[in-house]
Each structure stands twice: as C-alpha cells, then as structure tokens.
Amino acid sequence: MNEQMGEMFVEGRIVNLDKEPVENLERILSEVSEKEEKSRDKLDNLMSKLISI
C-alpha cells in the first residue's frame, strides 16, 4: 500500500508529506498540536466568560 499523500498547507507553507523527512513531520506535528491546544484553551476561556454573562 504505497499511496501518495501529496501536499498539505501547514503553518503558512506547503509541506510535501511524501518527501519531507519524518523528523521534520514530527516537529511540525508537535508545533501544530501545541498551537491547537493553546487555541482550545483560549476558546474554552472565552466560552466560559460568555456563559457567565
């Protein structure tokens, strides 16, 4: 099963998932996951403030 993954727009740039080294993909995943968690925390905080109004 050697299906091509192609390119994906990540963090303001296009990343070729088939040609990018695994180490770079792991680093990108870590950065994106961290930013997602921070965004979720901010959203949860805003939602709590809106609910308490």
N, C-alpha and C positions, 0 to 999 in steps of 0.2 A: 504494500500500500504506500506508494510514493507520490501521493497527491501534492501538487504545488499549493502553497498557502498564499503566495502573492505579496502585494504591498499593503501597508496599512499606515494611515496618518496618525502619528503618535507624538504628543508633546511638540507640536508645531513643525514636524518634519515627517517625511515619508520614510518608513522603515521596510526594507525587503525582508520578510520573515524567512525566506528560503536561503538567503545569502548572508544574513547577519550572524556573526558568531554567537554561540549560545551564551557566553559570558555577558555580552552586550544586551542580549534579550532579557537575561535575568536581572541586570542592572536597571533596564528600562521598566520591567515589570515591578521591581521594588519601588522605584520612584513614583510610578503611576499609582500603585497601591497606597503608598504613603499620602499622596495628594488626595486620593479618593477618600481616605479615612478622615483627613482634616476637613475636607468639604462636607462629609456626612456629619461630622461633629458640629460644624458651623450651622448647617441646615437644621439639625436637631435643636440646637440652641435657639435659633430664630423661631422655629415652630413652637417651642416651649414658651417663648416670650409672647408670641401671638395668641396662644391658647390661654395664657394667664391674663390677657387684657379683658 
